[in-house]
Amino acid sequence: MALSRTLSEHRTVPASGRLFLSLLERIQVGHLVLITPDGQQRVFGDPHAAPGARLELRDWRACGAILRKGDIGFADAWRAFWVDTPDLAALLRVAIRNERALQRTVYGGWLAQLWYGLRHKLRPNTRAGSQRNIHAHYDIGNAFYAQWLDSTFTYSSAMFDGNFYQSLEAAQHAKYQRIIDTLGLREGMHILEIGCGWGGFAMHAARQGIHVHGITISPAQLEFAQKRVSEAGLSDRVHLELRDYCTLTGQYDSIVSIEMFEAVGEKFWPTYFGILRERLLPGARALVQTITIDDSHFAAYRATSDFIREFIFPGGMLPSPQRFIEAARRGKLTARTSLAFGRDYAETLRRWRSAFEAQLETIHTQGFDEIFVRTWRLYLAYCEAGFDEGRTDVMQFLLTSAD
């Protein structure tokens, strides 16, 4: 009787489901509780070991999507409501810890890797491409971002420096002040900010008498930032404009670029570093804050695409620390790491995710449907897990002319 039931259950599970379950048997770090579409519960790994996560498999089609397309397939299944979990970040941490054993569920099959790698290359950050790619993310609407960013309207990592009891706003100001102190910026200096966002750093610097020329290619960001600057009475020290960094002229006492480098694209790294060098006054320094990917994973990351580049930042490309330093050197700049604070980014993301969840009702009234919400929920948790597990980091690089 038991054998008959087992054979019947085996026939109802598609081949992709059986292969997916067999891969989960390889989990060696932590554990996963899996609920199958027929309501059965299975535990993979050591049920007493951390980290632990729960995955509710609602449709067997999710297995095929994941096996074919890795994390992109998981995103498809997540958006289609074929899978669910009470804690996305925990699930993703288990996946990262067991990446070697679960490689196909992370990267997918070779054909999908080739296809998505080609798709990514067809979204280059030319001037027109950059505007399309930036618009796809930053011009969603200022009202949307206002629901879950802190009062500084900063969409980059805060710096807690070990004090996770302080507010997100205070940690953002601490990050801005560290940049000012590291560069030795003083009252009366004229600096360039490439990628000024909604004006948070420019306003912080201007309040100390520093003159800031900030540029962005997001019309929505520019309009909002200019209004903030005007209302704060800082228009005499802050000049913000819609402009591509490639068209800049003149030279500055310093250059700041906070989490804009990820949108440059590897093909245009030489152009970016060339512009930095040309726009710095002799002896001046630049500080670039960027998200990085671990050096050992860069080759695999570079060869294809992933959930972030398909659904969130089309055209995006993270450097590894060594690749950043090498690209700067080829641009005749010397780059050194002045700070690495990935755990602070994980905490920043946790706070963003908490605020996002608290404002779901308002976000829905703004016209965003449940698929959009699930996509962003996955995005925030995906990044949080990456920083917590050290797969990604956020670094501040100090750059000087190599001449």
C-alpha positions in Angstrom: 0.0 0.0 0.0 2.8 2.4 1.0 4.8 1.5 -2.2 1.7 2.1 -4.4 1.2 5.6 -2.8 4.9 6.4 -3.3 4.7 5.4 -7.0 1.6 7.5 -7.5 3.1 10.5 -5.9 6.2 10.1 -8.0 4.1 10.1 -11.2 2.4 13.4 -10.2 5.6 15.3 -9.8 7.1 16.5 -13.1 10.6 15.7 -14.1 11.7 19.3 -13.3 10.2 18.9 -9.8 12.1 15.7 -9.2 15.3 17.2 -10.3 14.7 20.3 -8.1 14.1 18.1 -5.1 17.2 16.1 -5.7 19.3 19.3 -5.8 17.8 20.4 -2.5 19.2 17.1 -1.0 22.6 18.7 -1.4 22.0 21.4 1.1 24.9 21.3 3.6 24.7 24.6 5.5 21.6 25.5 7.5 18.2 24.0 6.4 15.2 24.5 4.2 11.6 23.5 5.0 9.8 22.9 1.7 6.0 22.7 1.4 5.1 21.0 -1.9 2.0 21.9 -4.0 0.2 18.8 -2.6 0.8 20.0 1.0 3.6 17.7 2.0 6.5 19.1 4.2 10.1 18.1 3.6 13.2 19.3 5.4 16.5 19.5 3.6 19.8 20.0 5.5 20.1 19.9 9.3 16.8 21.1 10.8 18.7 22.4 13.9 21.3 24.4 11.9 21.1 28.1 11.0 20.4 29.8 8.8 16.9 28.3 8.2 14.2 29.2 5.8 10.8 28.0 4.5 9.8 27.8 0.9 6.2 27.2 -0.1 6.1 25.7 -3.6 2.6 26.4 -4.9 3.1 25.3 -8.5 5.5 22.7 -9.9 6.1 25.0 -12.8 8.3 27.0 -10.5 10.9 24.2 -10.6 11.3 24.3 -14.3 11.6 28.1 -14.3 14.3 28.0 -11.6 16.3 25.2 -13.2 16.3 27.0 -16.6 16.9 30.5 -15.5 18.3 30.5 -12.0 17.6 33.5 -9.9 15.8 35.1 -12.9 13.5 32.1 -13.0 12.9 32.3 -9.3 11.9 36.0 -9.8 9.5 34.8 -12.6 8.0 32.2 -10.2 7.8 34.7 -7.4 6.0 37.3 -9.6 3.6 34.6 -10.8 2.8 33.6 -7.2 4.1 30.0 -7.8 6.3 30.3 -4.8 6.1 32.1 -1.4 8.0 32.4 1.8 7.5 34.2 5.1 11.1 35.5 5.1 12.7 36.2 1.7 16.0 37.4 3.1 16.4 34.1 5.1 15.6 32.0 2.0 18.1 33.9 -0.1 20.8 33.6 2.6 20.3 29.8 2.6 20.7 29.8 -1.2 23.9 31.9 -1.0 25.4 29.7 1.7 24.8 26.6 -0.4 25.5 28.1 -3.8 28.1 25.5 -4.8 25.7 22.7 -4.2 22.7 24.5 -5.7 24.6 26.1 -8.6 21.9 25.4 -11.2 19.2 27.0 -9.1 21.3 30.2 -8.8 22.6 30.5 -12.4 20.3 28.3 -14.4 21.2 26.3 -17.5 23.9 27.3 -19.9 21.5 28.3 -22.7 19.7 30.8 -20.4 23.0 32.2 -19.2 24.1 32.8 -22.8 20.7 34.4 -23.7 20.6 36.7 -20.7 24.2 37.6 -21.1 23.5 38.7 -24.7 20.3 40.6 -23.6 22.4 42.5 -21.0 25.0 43.5 -23.6 22.2 44.9 -25.8 21.3 47.4 -23.1 24.5 49.5 -23.2 24.8 52.8 -21.2 25.2 55.0 -24.2 23.7 58.5 -23.6 20.4 57.4 -25.0 20.7 54.0 -23.3 21.6 55.5 -19.9 18.5 57.8 -20.0 16.2 54.8 -20.8 17.9 52.6 -18.1 17.8 55.4 -15.4 14.2 56.3 -16.3 13.2 52.6 -15.8 14.1 52.9 -12.1 14.4 56.5 -10.8 11.5 58.0 -12.7 9.0 55.7 -11.1 7.8 58.7 -9.1 9.1 60.8 -6.3 5.9 60.0 -4.3 6.8 56.3 -4.4 10.3 56.8 -3.0 9.0 59.3 -0.4 7.0 56.5 1.3 10.1 54.5 2.5 13.2 56.6 2.2 14.2 58.7 5.3 13.9 62.4 5.5 17.2 63.0 3.8 15.8 61.3 0.7 18.9 59.3 0.3 18.9 56.2 -1.9 22.4 54.8 -1.0 23.9 53.1 2.0 23.9 54.8 5.3 26.9 54.5 7.6 26.1 53.3 11.2 29.7 52.7 12.2 28.6 50.0 14.7 25.8 52.0 16.2 22.7 50.4 14.9 20.5 52.1 17.5 20.8 55.5 15.7 18.2 56.6 13.2 18.6 56.0 9.5 18.7 59.8 8.9 21.5 60.2 11.4 23.5 57.4 9.7 23.0 59.0 6.3 24.3 62.3 7.6 27.3 60.4 9.1 28.0 59.0 5.7 27.9 62.4 4.0 30.1 63.9 6.7 32.7 61.2 6.4 33.0 61.9 2.7 33.5 65.6 3.4 36.1 64.8 6.1 37.9 62.2 3.9 38.3 64.7 1.1 39.1 67.6 3.4 36.4 69.8 1.9 36.2 73.3 3.3 34.1 76.3 3.0 34.4 78.1 -0.3 35.5 75.0 -2.3 33.7 74.1 -5.5 33.0 70.4 -6.0 31.3 68.3 -8.6 28.8 65.6 -7.7 28.2 63.1 -10.5 24.8 61.5 -9.9 23.3 64.0 -7.4 20.1 61.9 -6.7 17.5 63.9 -4.8 20.1 66.4 -3.5 20.9 64.9 -0.1 24.7 65.2 -0.2 24.6 68.6 -2.0 22.5 70.1 0.7 24.6 68.6 3.5 27.8 70.0 2.0 26.2 73.4 1.1 25.2 73.9 4.7 29.0 74.0 5.5 29.7 76.6 2.9 30.8 74.3 0.1 29.6 75.0 -3.5 28.2 72.0 -5.2 27.6 71.4 -8.9 25.4 68.3 -9.1 24.3 66.5 -12.3 21.7 63.8 -12.9 20.0 62.3 -16.0 16.7 61.7 -14.2 14.2 64.6 -14.8 12.1 63.4 -11.8 15.0 63.5 -9.4 16.2 66.9 -10.7 12.8 68.6 -10.3 12.4 67.3 -6.7 16.0 68.1 -5.8 15.9 71.6 -7.1 12.7 72.3 -5.1 14.4 70.9 -1.9 17.4 73.1 -2.4 15.3 76.2 -3.0 13.1 75.6 0.0 16.2 75.1 2.2 17.6 78.5 1.0 20.7 76.9 -0.5 20.4 77.9 -4.1 23.4 80.3 -3.9 25.7 77.3 -3.2 24.0 74.4 -5.1 23.6 74.2 -8.8 21.8 71.1 -10.1 21.2 70.3 -13.7 20.1 67.6 -16.1 23.3 66.6 -17.7 25.3 63.5 -18.8 28.8 63.3 -17.1 30.4 62.9 -20.5 29.5 66.5 -21.5 31.1 68.2 -18.5 33.7 70.9 -18.8 35.9 72.8 -16.3 37.7 71.6 -13.2 36.9 71.3 -9.6 38.4 71.1 -6.1 37.0 67.7 -5.7 34.5 65.2 -7.2 32.0 63.0 -5.4 30.0 60.2 -6.9 27.8 58.1 -4.6 26.5 54.8 -6.0 26.3 56.1 -9.6 29.2 54.0 -10.9 27.0 50.9 -10.9 25.0 52.4 -13.8 28.0 53.3 -15.9 28.5 49.9 -17.6 31.8 48.2 -18.0 32.2 49.4 -21.6 32.2 53.0 -20.4 34.5 52.6 -17.4 37.4 54.1 -19.3 35.3 57.1 -20.2 34.1 57.6 -16.7 37.6 57.5 -15.2 38.9 59.8 -18.0 36.3 62.4 -17.1 37.2 62.2 -13.4 40.8 62.8 -14.2 40.1 65.7 -16.6 37.7 67.5 -14.2 40.0 67.4 -11.2 42.2 70.3 -10.5 45.9 69.4 -10.1 46.4 67.6 -6.8 42.6 67.3 -6.2 40.9 64.1 -5.2 37.7 62.3 -6.0 35.7 59.9 -3.8 33.5 57.2 -5.4 31.1 55.1 -3.4 30.0 52.0 -5.2 28.5 48.6 -4.6 31.0 45.9 -5.4 30.8 42.2 -6.0 33.3 39.7 -4.6 36.4 39.3 -6.8 36.0 35.5 -6.9 32.5 35.8 -8.3 33.1 38.6 -10.8 33.7 36.4 -13.9 30.5 34.4 -13.5 28.5 37.6 -12.7 30.0 39.3 -15.8 29.2 36.4 -18.2 25.4 36.6 -17.9 22.6 38.7 -16.3 20.7 38.3 -13.0 17.5 39.3 -11.3 18.7 42.8 -10.5 19.8 43.6 -14.0 16.7 42.1 -15.6 14.0 43.5 -13.4 15.5 46.5 -11.5 18.6 48.1 -13.0 18.7 47.4 -16.8 22.2 48.1 -18.0 23.7 48.0 -14.5 27.1 46.4 -13.8 28.9 46.0 -10.5 32.7 46.1 -10.4 34.7 43.9 -8.1 37.2 45.8 -5.9 40.2 44.7 -8.0 38.5 45.5 -11.3 37.6 49.0 -10.0 41.2 49.7 -9.0 42.6 48.3 -12.3 40.1 50.3 -14.4 41.0 53.5 -12.5 44.7 52.7 -13.1 44.1 52.4 -16.8 42.5 55.8 -16.6 45.7 57.2 -15.0 44.1 57.4 -11.5 45.3 55.8 -8.3 42.4 54.3 -6.4 42.6 53.0 -2.8 39.8 51.7 -0.6 39.1 54.1 2.2 36.1 52.3 3.6 34.1 49.0 3.2 30.8 48.8 5.0 28.5 46.2 3.5 26.9 45.2 6.8 25.7 48.8 7.1 24.1 48.5 3.7 22.3 45.3 4.9 20.9 47.3 7.9 20.0 50.2 5.6 18.0 47.7 3.4 16.3 46.2 6.4 15.0 49.6 7.3 13.9 50.4 3.8 12.1 47.1 3.6 10.4 47.6 6.9 9.2 51.1 5.8 8.2 49.8 2.4 6.0 47.1 4.0 4.5 49.6 6.4 3.4 51.8 3.5 1.9 49.2 1.2 -1.6 50.6 1.3 -0.4 54.0 0.1 1.9 52.4 -2.5 -1.1 50.5 -3.9 -3.2 53.7 -4.0 -0.4 55.2 -6.2 -1.2 52.7 -8.9 1.3 50.0 -8.2 -0.1 46.5 -8.4 0.8 43.4 -6.4 3.3 42.1 -9.0 5.2 45.4 -8.7 5.2 45.1 -4.9 6.4 41.5 -5.0 9.2 42.5 -7.4 10.4 45.3 -5.1 10.0 43.1 -2.0 12.3 40.5 -3.7 14.7 43.3 -4.8 15.2 44.7 -1.3 15.5 41.2 0.3 17.9 40.0 -2.4 20.2 42.9 -1.8 20.0 42.6 2.0 21.0 39.0 1.8 23.9 39.7 -0.5 25.4 42.3 1.8 24.8 40.2 4.9 26.6 37.2 3.4 29.5 39.2 1.9 28.6 38.4 -1.7 28.4 42.2 -2.3 29.9 45.0 -0.4 29.8 48.8 -0.6 33.1 50.7 -0.7 34.4 54.2 -0.8 37.4 54.6 -3.1 39.7 57.6 -2.9 41.1 58.6 -6.3 44.1 60.8 -7.2 45.9 61.5 -10.4 48.6 58.9 -11.1 50.8 61.6 -12.8 
